[in-house]
Amino acid sequence: MGSRLRYGLTVAVLAGAYYGLATLLFEKMPYASIPAWWLAAWPSRHAGLLAWFQTLNVIGALVAALPIALLVTWGVGRHKLWTALAIAAATTVVVFVQAPASGSLPSAHPASAASLWLNDLVLAGSLLFAVPLLVRLLAILPSNNRWRVP
């Protein structure tokens, strides 16, 4: 099998795994149960609600990305960061292409359009940068010098 085909297959499989993990985690996140102490820490209820959603988006993306980043760090010989970015980009595109088609993004929602755009922007950024960030962090850990990213 050619190296390009093997690389493409690796990216596709890991992107599918990242998508599956992210979907599973985001479905289980406590978006509806916001702790009172969290809301009290913000200047307005709206700001607390937005911050809660964005925090859960970032945490979910990082948790879903961790096993993928470990696999990239251990299994990819060269160009670890580019591979991580390709996996994350493919996953992000699928999430935002698939979501409107499945109806998982609300069409009529009481939230403002700016809030929904902010939520989508943070979700896309979280999904896109979580895997490369974790690959880079794993590469610079002192105990993992053998995994240095070129």
C-alpha positions as CSV (number, residue, x, y, z in Angstrom):
1,M,0.0,0.0,0.0
2,G,1.4,3.4,-0.9
3,S,2.4,5.8,1.8
4,R,-0.1,8.4,0.7
5,L,-2.9,6.0,0.8
6,R,-1.8,4.7,4.2
7,Y,-1.5,8.3,5.4
8,G,-5.0,9.2,4.1
9,L,-6.5,6.0,5.6
10,T,-4.8,6.8,9.0
11,V,-6.2,10.4,8.9
12,A,-9.7,9.1,8.0
13,V,-9.8,6.4,10.6
14,L,-8.5,8.7,13.4
15,A,-10.9,11.5,12.3
16,G,-13.8,9.1,12.5
17,A,-12.7,8.0,16.0
18,Y,-12.3,11.7,17.0
19,Y,-15.8,12.4,15.6
20,G,-17.3,9.4,17.4
21,L,-15.7,10.3,20.8
22,A,-16.6,14.0,20.4
23,T,-20.2,13.1,19.6
24,L,-20.5,10.8,22.5
25,L,-19.0,13.3,24.9
26,F,-21.0,16.2,23.7
27,E,-24.2,14.2,24.1
28,K,-23.4,13.4,27.7
29,M,-22.3,17.0,28.7
30,P,-24.4,18.7,31.3
31,Y,-25.5,21.6,29.2
32,A,-28.9,21.9,30.8
33,S,-27.7,21.6,34.5
34,I,-25.8,24.8,35.2
35,P,-24.6,25.0,38.8
36,A,-25.9,28.0,40.7
37,W,-22.4,28.9,41.8
38,W,-21.3,29.2,38.2
39,L,-24.0,31.6,37.3
40,A,-23.4,33.7,40.4
41,A,-19.8,34.1,39.4
42,W,-20.7,36.0,36.2
43,P,-22.0,39.6,35.8
44,S,-25.2,38.4,34.1
45,R,-27.1,35.2,33.8
46,H,-26.6,35.3,30.0
47,A,-22.9,35.7,30.3
48,G,-22.8,32.7,32.7
49,L,-24.8,30.6,30.4
50,L,-22.6,31.4,27.4
51,A,-19.4,30.8,29.4
52,W,-20.9,27.4,30.6
53,F,-21.6,26.3,27.1
54,Q,-18.1,27.4,25.8
55,T,-16.4,25.7,28.8
56,L,-18.1,22.4,28.1
57,N,-17.3,22.7,24.4
58,V,-13.6,23.1,25.1
59,I,-13.5,20.4,27.8
60,G,-15.4,18.0,25.5
61,A,-13.1,18.6,22.6
62,L,-9.9,18.2,24.7
63,V,-11.2,15.0,26.3
64,A,-12.2,13.5,23.0
65,A,-8.8,14.6,21.5
66,L,-6.6,13.0,24.1
67,P,-6.7,9.4,22.9
68,I,-6.4,10.6,19.3
69,A,-3.4,12.7,20.2
70,L,-1.8,9.8,22.0
71,L,-2.2,7.6,18.9
72,V,-0.8,10.3,16.7
73,T,2.1,10.8,19.0
74,W,2.9,7.1,19.3
75,G,2.0,6.0,15.8
76,V,2.9,8.7,13.3
77,G,6.5,8.9,12.4
78,R,6.9,12.3,10.8
79,H,4.7,15.4,10.5
80,K,2.8,14.7,13.7
81,L,1.4,18.2,13.9
82,W,0.2,18.2,10.3
83,T,-1.4,14.9,10.8
84,A,-3.1,16.1,14.0
85,L,-4.4,19.2,12.1
86,A,-5.6,17.1,9.2
87,I,-7.6,14.8,11.6
88,A,-9.0,17.8,13.5
89,A,-9.9,19.7,10.3
90,A,-11.7,16.7,8.8
91,T,-13.6,16.1,12.0
92,T,-14.6,19.8,12.3
93,V,-15.9,19.9,8.7
94,V,-17.9,16.7,9.2
95,V,-19.4,18.1,12.5
96,F,-20.6,21.3,10.8
97,V,-21.8,19.7,7.6
98,Q,-23.5,16.8,9.4
99,A,-25.2,18.9,12.1
100,P,-27.6,21.0,10.0
101,A,-28.5,17.9,7.9
102,S,-29.4,15.9,11.0
103,G,-31.3,18.7,12.7
104,S,-29.0,18.7,15.7
105,L,-28.5,22.5,15.4
106,P,-31.7,24.3,16.3
107,S,-33.3,26.3,13.6
108,A,-35.5,28.3,15.9
109,H,-34.0,28.9,19.3
110,P,-34.6,31.6,21.9
111,A,-30.8,32.4,22.0
112,S,-29.6,35.4,20.0
113,A,-27.9,34.9,16.7
114,A,-24.7,36.3,18.1
115,S,-24.7,33.7,20.9
116,L,-25.2,30.9,18.5
117,W,-22.4,32.2,16.3
118,L,-20.1,32.4,19.3
119,N,-21.0,28.9,20.4
120,D,-20.3,27.5,16.9
121,L,-17.1,29.5,16.6
122,V,-15.8,28.2,20.0
123,L,-16.9,24.7,19.1
124,A,-15.1,24.8,15.8
125,G,-12.0,26.2,17.3
126,S,-12.0,23.7,20.1
127,L,-12.4,20.8,17.7
128,L,-9.8,22.2,15.3
129,F,-7.0,22.9,17.8
130,A,-7.5,20.3,20.5
131,V,-5.7,17.5,18.8
132,P,-2.7,19.6,17.5
133,L,-2.4,21.2,21.0
134,L,-2.3,17.9,22.8
135,V,0.1,16.4,20.3
136,R,2.4,19.4,20.9
137,L,2.1,19.2,24.7
138,L,2.8,15.4,24.6
139,A,5.9,16.1,22.5
140,I,7.4,18.6,24.9
141,L,6.8,16.7,28.1
142,P,10.2,16.0,29.6
143,S,9.5,12.3,29.9
144,N,8.6,12.0,26.3
145,N,11.6,13.5,24.5
146,R,11.7,10.7,22.1
147,W,8.3,11.9,20.6
148,R,9.6,15.4,19.8
149,V,7.7,16.9,16.9
150,P,10.1,17.9,14.1
